[in-house]
Every structure is written in structure tokens, then in C-alpha cells.
Amino acid sequence: MSRGQDLTGNANGKKGLVSVWFKRANASAEEHLLGAATANAHFNLLFANDNFLYVRAYNSSGTKILEMVSTGTYTDTDWHH
């Protein structure tokens, strides 16, 4: 998003951006990079077995309320941003 761009549908929509450096320890297995949990909810940044990077959040009843998926796969153990 460029500065001054129209935010209609973005600020209150279902688009998002995540910026993070990561390096996989094992490119052939599910791998959790970051997570946080309370008694009421939890959040994960992970690689699933399909090699896509996922951001997921769940509410207190276990319902997924957020899922963001990378546009490409990561099948190596190099550093990425």
C-alpha cells in the first residue's frame, strides 16, 4: 500500500500484511515459528506440511477467526523476509 492510497475496503476488510524474518529448521515438516495463548484465545505463525506460511488466530471457543497464507511456498532452510 502506498502512502495516501484509498483505504476503503482495506482498513476494515480482510486484507493484511505480515513482515518477519524467518529461517526454517526443517523444510520437510510442520513447524511453529511463533505462538501465543491465553485461557481465551491463541495465535500461531507456522509452516504447515504444504510448505506455506500461515498466520492463524482462534477465539475462546476454538473457532478460527483469522487465517493468512503466504503467496508462495518455502522449501529450504535459508533466511527469508
C-alpha positions in Angstrom: 0.0 0.0 0.0 1.4 3.3 -0.9 1.1 6.4 1.2 -2.1 8.3 0.6 -3.8 5.3 -1.1 -7.5 4.9 -0.6 -8.1 2.7 2.4 -11.7 1.8 1.6 -12.1 -1.9 2.0 -8.6 -2.3 3.4 -8.8 -0.8 6.8 -12.0 -2.7 7.6 -11.6 -5.5 5.1 -10.0 -8.9 5.1 -6.5 -7.9 3.8 -3.4 -7.9 5.8 0.4 -7.8 5.8 2.9 -9.6 7.9 6.6 -8.7 7.9 9.0 -11.1 9.5 12.5 -12.7 9.0 12.5 -16.5 9.3 14.6 -19.5 8.7 13.2 -23.0 8.8 14.9 -25.6 10.9 13.4 -28.4 8.9 11.9 -27.7 5.5 10.0 -31.1 5.3 7.9 -30.9 8.5 5.3 -28.7 10.1 7.0 -26.0 12.1 5.6 -23.5 14.6 7.6 -20.3 14.5 5.7 -18.1 16.9 2.7 -18.6 19.1 0.8 -17.0 22.0 -2.1 -18.3 24.0 -4.3 -17.2 26.9 -7.2 -19.0 28.5 -9.4 -17.4 26.0 -7.6 -17.4 22.6 -4.5 -18.3 20.7 -2.4 -17.1 17.8 0.1 -19.0 15.6 2.7 -18.3 12.9 3.6 -21.6 11.4 4.6 -23.7 8.4 2.1 -26.5 7.6 3.1 -29.7 5.8 2.3 -27.9 2.4 5.2 -25.5 3.0 3.1 -22.4 3.0 3.5 -19.9 5.8 0.3 -19.4 7.9 -0.9 -16.8 10.4 -3.8 -18.1 12.4 -5.9 -16.9 15.3 -8.6 -18.7 17.3 -11.2 -17.4 19.7 -12.0 -18.9 23.1 -14.4 -21.4 21.6 -11.7 -22.7 19.3 -13.2 -21.1 16.2 -10.6 -19.9 13.6 -11.1 -16.1 13.3 -8.1 -15.3 11.2 -6.1 -17.2 8.5 -3.5 -15.5 6.3 -1.5 -17.7 3.9 1.7 -16.8 2.0 1.5 -16.5 -1.7 4.4 -19.0 -2.2 6.0 -22.0 -0.6 9.3 -22.2 1.3 11.1 -25.5 0.8 14.6 -24.6 2.0 16.4 -23.6 5.3 17.6 -20.2 4.0 16.8 -16.9 5.6 13.7 -15.1 4.1 11.9 -11.8 4.7 
